[in-house]
Amino acid sequence: MTAHFDFYFDPVCPFAWAASRWLTDQAGAHGATVDWHVMSLAILNEDQEPDSDEQRRQLDTSRRLGRVFMAAVEKGGAESVEPLYAAIGARLHHAGDEMTPAAVAETLAADGLPAELSDAMDDESFDDALRESHRRSQDALGETGGSPILGVDGTHFFGPVLSDIPTDDEANALFSSLVTLAGVSVFSQVKRPAGGPPTFSD
């Protein structure tokens, strides 16, 4: 079963990270292709007061990391998004490290990426590019939606929202089901109450 996917993510979103690790594995197993795109929870929520200091910090990190991705795209093109996401995501979601400029620079260097991209964290000149990247995610979905947004052969959904990274038969079943549902023109959505955000450990 081959398909082309577009995956829109905010790097701070644990649900997106879980979905991205599942998609990476399944795309490889099924010969599917994936284009990776950045969206921004900071921009999505900029007209709302954060519910807590923790959410405020998360949204600040969202914006600052978004700038790093925009700098990477400017320097190395769209193909730089996936390796940067893999490097940053492992450090943020598995190690649980605070994404300071020093930590980002260290992560980039360890993965053979330009460490100076971390300078973009506090460079507001990348905000317009981040806003445009986020707008494309919303245009693709066709309405306001959070992270992640998944496109399957041009049909876009909010989600999948995963409470853990599925493996083995469950991972394959999810892949096959989403490809099938994307091909049903009258299908819109199904939903059940979400569990808490996933936690990751190595």
Helices and strands as residue ranges (DSSP letters): E 4-9, H 14-30, E 33-38, H 41-44, H 53-76, G 78-80, H 81-89, I 90-94, H 101-110, G 115-122, G 124-126, H 127-141, E 149-152, E 155-158, H 168-182
